[in-house]
Amino acid sequence: MYLLLVVLNCPEPLCWQAAFLPSEITVIYRHSHAVRTISGLQKPTRDALCACCFKSLATQPAGRCGPCRRAFHIRCAKSVAKVRKKN
């Protein structure tokens, strides 16, 4: 449910279904936060979403990744770096 509501930004009538038609999956992905954030279609405003947790950048201090220019919360970027260092 979290994945459908937060990451995929699933429209309300679809999020309660147990299965989806191919056309419904297309609608879900087209409007998802993940696609908008990771594809670079997001405008760099304070309304933008963190590319890691998909929550508003206005809630915490944020920065941008150097090579890809995606926006992250500083705390999320530190968490990702910490996990990458362990692996």
C-alpha positions in Angstrom: 0.0 0.0 0.0 2.9 2.4 0.9 4.5 1.8 -2.5 1.2 2.4 -4.4 0.4 5.6 -2.4 3.7 7.3 -1.8 6.2 6.1 -4.5 3.8 5.5 -7.3 1.3 8.2 -6.5 -1.5 5.8 -7.5 -4.9 7.4 -8.2 -7.4 6.7 -5.4 -9.8 4.3 -7.2 -6.8 2.1 -8.4 -4.9 1.9 -5.1 -7.4 -0.5 -3.5 -7.4 -3.1 -6.4 -5.7 -6.5 -6.0 -4.7 -6.7 -9.7 -4.4 -4.2 -12.5 -5.0 -4.2 -16.2 -2.1 -3.2 -18.5 -3.8 0.1 -19.2 -4.1 0.8 -15.5 -0.5 0.1 -14.9 0.4 2.5 -17.6 -1.6 5.2 -15.9 -0.1 4.5 -12.5 3.5 4.6 -13.9 2.9 7.7 -15.9 1.8 9.7 -12.9 4.2 8.2 -10.4 6.5 10.2 -8.2 9.3 7.8 -8.9 9.1 8.3 -12.7 8.9 12.1 -12.4 11.8 12.3 -9.9 14.2 9.9 -11.5 13.6 10.7 -15.1 14.6 14.3 -14.6 11.1 15.7 -15.5 10.9 17.4 -12.2 11.5 21.1 -12.1 14.0 22.2 -9.4 11.6 24.0 -7.1 10.8 23.7 -3.4 7.7 21.7 -4.5 10.1 19.0 -5.8 10.4 15.6 -4.3 13.5 13.9 -2.8 14.8 11.2 -5.3 15.3 8.9 -2.3 12.2 9.1 -0.1 9.8 10.9 -2.5 8.8 13.4 0.2 8.7 17.2 -0.3 12.1 18.9 -0.3 10.6 21.7 1.7 10.5 19.6 4.9 14.3 19.3 5.4 17.5 20.8 4.1 18.2 19.6 0.5 21.0 19.4 -2.0 21.6 18.1 -5.5 23.6 15.2 -6.8 26.6 16.4 -8.8 26.4 14.2 -11.9 22.7 13.7 -12.3 21.4 16.9 -10.7 18.6 15.1 -8.9 17.4 16.7 -5.6 17.9 14.8 -2.3 17.4 15.6 1.3 20.8 15.9 2.9 19.8 13.3 5.5 18.7 10.9 2.7 21.9 11.4 0.8 24.0 10.6 3.9 21.9 7.4 4.5 22.5 6.3 0.9 26.2 7.0 1.2 26.3 5.0 4.4 24.6 2.0 2.9 26.8 2.1 -0.2 29.9 2.2 2.0 28.9 -1.0 3.8 28.4 -2.8 0.5 
